Amino acid sequence: MAIIDIQLPKLEVLSQKETVTFKPKGSWVAKTSFEAEPLCTDLLQKNLPKRLVFDLSDLDQYDTAGVWLLQRTIHDLEFKGHHIELQNESAAFQTLSSRLSPYKPSFEKVHRPHSFFEERLVEIGKISLELVFLTLDLIIFLGQVAVGLFLTCLHPKRLRIVSVFYHVEKMGVNALPIISLLALSLGLVLAYQGEEQLRRFGAEIYTINLVSISMTREIGVLITAILVAGRTGSSITAQIGIMKINQEVDALNTLGLNPMDVLILPRIIALVLIMPLLTFAADVAGLIGGGIMVVFSLDVTPQLYIHRISESVTLGGFWIGILKAPLFGALIGLVSCFEGMRVKGTAESIGICTTRSVVESIFLVTIADALLSIFFSKIGI
Amino acid sequence: MTNQIPIISIRNLVTELGGNIIHEHLDLDIYQGEIFGIVGGSGAGKSVLMNTILGLITPKEGEITVLKTKIGSLEKITKLHIQSHWGVLFQGGALFSSLTVGENIQVPMKDMEKMPDELAREMAFIKLKMVGLKEDDFFKYPAELSGGMVKRAALARALAIDPEILFLDEPTAGLDPIAAAAFDELILTLRDSLNLTVVMVTHDLDSISRLCDRIAVLVDKKAIVGTLKSLLNNQHPWIRAYFHGVRGETALAGFRE
């Protein structure tokens, strides 16, 4: 269903003795520029006499793209030394073409390609500078957080309690179902796989030790941290990033409100508060998951399962798991807030910063966990 | 210049947003080649009306026909087809923030019209200068531009493929008076040389008196349409307040004489 009929652009050539007349026909518009451009470039390749005439009487339809194509061709032909005469141009064509002529692009500015090595050199320089600034930014940010925390300790009223509890609900309470479900299924898997291997030694009863110790000491807190980094860390980064783009952060500054107090500290504190609680929930769910597996496949009563757990899990092991949680929470909060504040201007940068926030949080959490594991085993807990 | 084929016609339009009725049985005809202004108080539904015509909001009832094509029940191909006939300047510019200004202008040329690369680049340059931006701005990202420059760059993108209908949402807001006047001239030239139909939502009384052939005032969920002259004699309280307020009297003083 054509709304306005568009014909193929054509260029009729009428040769006379001394002159050649060109008659553009059909639609010379943006939509047909794909067909029209070759007609013009062909013209420049041909051997033509000195005098050329462009007869525009049959030009049905044109827009700026078409007019520019003709104008460019005429300009190029004149540059080659031809003498061009325009015939039968309509008034509308004239106004349009007179509007275009002062706008002739200066091409030398369009592209100034660098050599391969120059470009690599520029890239390396950019990356190193970026790293320097990143380090500086990070130091400044950590300093600001430390100062903010210190001031909050001095004047506890500065802390936005309502905001903290709002985030505790959003990040903690609302995350309970998904974290419990995940930990439960992990407990199931662990028990199932552990039992299969241990059965070979006839030691399948130790499945209970395997599940309970690894769940409480390592897996519970790790899975919680990874989930919180993915679920909460990303949303913090995106939220602060959008607020930066919308100048909401600037608005806070001008209102005498420190973004550190209003945005960042409540989120970090909320994360530190909820992480141990979520970890505990994950531990319990994981033990239940393991228990389901054990009770059904090992012929162990639930009472015996609970009894074995209380024998195998030491208080120290349990607390190691729980106490790592606030540290991981702080790491996630710091990384995601820092990345959020680094968002600059574009939609793309929100995507980049959010990805970085999640990847860096999980990376840091895993490294910290590994270091702590070594540390605790060295001091013998 | 204004002939009697409606290029956009709206019949019995009812739009509802979040439980509020914005338009109630609104009728409107816009003819080819005219510059049509839409005015109204804040929240009167000017932008909603424009977005409904563009198919971004689905109306509750009613029928919108653009270029003899019904909006709303469009299949993908017809939608693409009609979209290549209009250009839109959004209020905030809506430039793609991850592309440079030059690339932004080339998006409709390359992706909708398959224009050859070099020609597209030249055309982008031409459009850029047409709207009064500098050559250096071609390589800048939208985040590096001032508010007025964003507007011009967005206009350049809206004009990229010489659409038949140009939708402008508050085009002169945020421009300095000189730039706004130049913008008005640009629209007039484009209309005269390309037979463009322009639909503009605006508050700028200077633009209205300089440009608009006809005006729709959105009051009481309906549109009151007329030329500036006839609207000046309209007795509706909001219209009187709009055109005969302090600002209206100053801006339209020249027109009345």
Interface residues (C-beta under 8 A of the other chain):
Chain A: M1 I3 I4 V29 A30 K31 S33 F34 E37 D63 T64 A65 W68 L69 R72 A92 F93 T95 L96 R99 L100 P102 Y103 K104 P105 S106 K109 V110 K344 G345 T346 A347 E348
Chain B: L67 K68 T69 T78 H81 I82 S84 H85 F96 S97 S98 M109 E113 K114 M115 P116 L119 R121 E122 M123 F125 I126 K127 K129 M130 E135 F138 Y141 P142 A143 E144 L159 A160 I161 D162 E164 T189 D192 S193 L194 N195
